[in-house]
Amino acid sequence: MKWELLVCVVAGWALIAPAAAEEFNPKRVVKRFDPIRNPKVVPAGEAGKFVRDDELILGVVVNEEARAYPINMLTNPTREIINDRVGGRAIAATW
């Protein structure tokens, strides 16, 4: 039987326990999806078509350029990260 180490971090402490290699059998639970690299950007005056006033957003300002990413658009497996450019910088918006 081939043994490997299983490392778990709990409250900042690393616990090391032996784990049999054949026990580790990860499964893909969602299909692979392409990253979002060029999200559609709308002016703030048009945002009401997509977002209600009481919805949560993730906001960022870089070099005086602002972006708002609605949380409801970042909560499923195909939209957990949005790669974007804001204020001339590459960012990754995630929730």
C-alpha positions as CSV (number, residue, x, y, z in Angstrom):
1,M,0.0,0.0,0.0
2,K,1.4,3.4,-1.0
3,W,1.1,6.1,1.6
4,E,1.1,9.9,1.2
5,L,0.7,12.7,3.6
6,L,-2.6,14.5,4.1
7,V,-2.3,18.0,5.4
8,C,-5.2,19.9,6.9
9,V,-5.1,23.4,8.3
10,V,-7.4,24.0,11.2
11,A,-7.4,27.4,12.9
12,G,-3.9,28.2,11.7
13,W,-2.4,24.8,12.8
14,A,-1.3,22.2,10.3
15,L,-2.3,18.6,11.1
16,I,-0.4,15.9,9.2
17,A,-1.9,12.5,9.0
18,P,-1.1,9.5,6.7
19,A,-3.6,8.9,3.9
20,A,-3.6,6.0,1.5
21,A,-3.1,7.2,-2.1
22,E,-5.9,5.0,-3.3
23,E,-8.3,6.8,-0.9
24,F,-7.8,10.1,-2.7
25,N,-10.2,10.0,-5.7
26,P,-11.4,13.6,-6.5
27,K,-14.4,14.0,-8.7
28,R,-15.2,16.9,-11.0
29,V,-18.6,18.2,-9.8
30,V,-19.1,20.8,-12.5
31,K,-18.1,21.0,-16.1
32,R,-15.2,23.2,-17.0
33,F,-16.2,26.6,-18.1
34,D,-14.4,29.5,-19.9
35,P,-13.3,32.4,-17.7
36,I,-15.1,35.7,-18.0
37,R,-12.5,38.0,-19.4
38,N,-14.4,40.9,-21.0
39,P,-17.5,41.5,-19.0
40,K,-20.2,43.7,-20.6
41,V,-20.0,47.1,-19.0
42,V,-23.0,49.4,-18.9
43,P,-23.1,53.1,-17.7
44,A,-24.5,53.6,-14.2
45,G,-27.6,55.2,-15.6
46,E,-28.5,51.9,-17.3
47,A,-27.7,49.7,-14.4
48,G,-31.3,49.7,-13.2
49,K,-32.1,47.4,-16.1
50,F,-30.0,44.7,-14.5
51,V,-29.8,45.4,-10.8
52,R,-32.4,46.4,-8.2
53,D,-31.7,49.3,-5.8
54,D,-31.6,46.9,-2.8
55,E,-29.1,44.3,-4.3
56,L,-25.6,43.9,-3.0
57,I,-22.7,44.8,-5.2
58,L,-19.0,44.4,-5.1
59,G,-17.5,47.7,-6.0
60,V,-13.9,48.7,-6.9
61,V,-12.3,52.0,-7.9
62,V,-8.8,52.0,-9.5
63,N,-7.2,55.2,-10.8
64,E,-10.6,57.1,-10.6
65,E,-12.4,54.4,-12.7
66,A,-15.2,52.6,-10.9
67,R,-16.9,49.2,-11.5
68,A,-19.8,47.5,-9.7
69,Y,-20.3,43.8,-9.9
70,P,-23.7,42.6,-8.7
71,I,-23.3,39.7,-6.1
72,N,-26.2,37.8,-7.7
73,M,-24.1,37.6,-10.9
74,L,-21.1,36.1,-9.0
75,T,-22.8,33.3,-7.1
76,N,-23.0,30.3,-9.5
77,P,-20.2,28.1,-10.7
78,T,-19.9,29.7,-14.1
79,R,-19.5,33.3,-12.7
80,E,-17.6,33.0,-9.5
81,I,-14.7,35.1,-10.8
82,I,-14.8,38.0,-13.3
83,N,-11.4,39.0,-14.8
84,D,-11.5,42.6,-15.8
85,R,-9.4,45.7,-16.4
86,V,-10.2,48.8,-14.3
87,G,-8.2,52.0,-14.3
88,G,-5.6,50.3,-16.6
89,R,-5.0,47.5,-14.1
90,A,-6.0,43.8,-14.3
91,I,-8.3,42.7,-11.5
92,A,-10.2,39.6,-10.5
93,A,-13.6,40.2,-8.9
94,T,-14.8,37.3,-6.8
95,W,-17.3,36.7,-4.0
